[in-house]
Amino acid sequence: MSGFVEKPEPLQVPGLVHLHTGKVRDLYQNEAGDLVMVASDRISAYDWVLPTEIPDKGRVLTQLSLWWFDQVADLIPNHVLSTDLPAGAPAGWEGRTLICQSLQMIPVESVARGYLTGSGLAEYNESRTVCGLALPEGLSDGSELPAPIFTPATKAAVGEHDENVSYEEVARQVGADTAARLRQATLTVYGRGRAIARDRGIILADTKFEFGFDNGDLVLADEVLTPDSSRFWPADQWQPGRPQPSYDKQFVRDWLTSPESGWDRKSEQPPPALPQHVVDATRAKYLEAYERLTGTSWA
């Protein structure tokens, strides 16, 4: 059992129809048929959406995505139509709301990996492959790959794991032409992001994108190159052979699996609320990632 510890009730806003409550984002539709995407301060770990929020997290994700959309705009179009607050929306939505095209979404998590860790490392340790792609011997946690690879996954419901699949399986599900376009776009955008991050002293180890079609054109959607969708590591602390420090939920994961939390990850019990020191440290990491990548102060 997993999912929301406490699923929030969606806000009712005149002129908007609530469509979905996700791990982080709430989706609405306006009267023009556009999507209104609101990033909350919710945080998830180990397939649970936790009861404790991280202040400003949704705004950081939204503003960082907007910055990245600009950085890759010459490579691929994105779904953002406006950042204006919808009429009647609460003031708390300011800075965390995007009005977006309603796309024909492709049911694939398009993942690019330039370094070996996470589920990719687990598969490599078993078979020396990641999503069926053969990799050389001698790699360890945090190793840089010979070249970035496309390692797609199927999208899962809240509380369930995305499942890594082969490129051939993606081609079977969405067609060979769409699979090829996904792979090319994913690796191209990852390459741009990786180069920009490296110039700022950050390693972009891996990331996931979501794409949709607009009249046959491939469009980048959802969030892009944020600490929720990517692994960012401080370049000056990179050391293969061990888990890397990262700009994401590391403090949350570490605390939940520590004796202090008292939570058994293997049980069916929901995780407890986060203590203030974990909330503060996690918020600081999100802000640091934003400031280092964009070169601007959050305040």
Secondary structure, 3 states (H helix, E strand, C coil): CCEECCCCCCCCCCCCEEEEECCCEEEEECCCCCEEEEECCCCEECCEECCCCCCCHHHHHHHHHHHHHHHCCCCCCECEEECCCCCCCCHHHCCCEEEECCCEECCEEEEEEEECCHHHHHHHHHHCEECCEECCCCCCCCCEEEEEEECCEECCCCCCCCEECCHHHHHHHHCHHHHHHHHHHHHHHHHHHHHHHHHCCEEEEEEEEEEEEECCEEEEECCCCCCCCEEEEEHHHCCCCCCCCCCCCHHHHHHHCCCCCCCCCCCCCCCCCCCHHHHHHHHHHHHHHHHHHHCCCCC
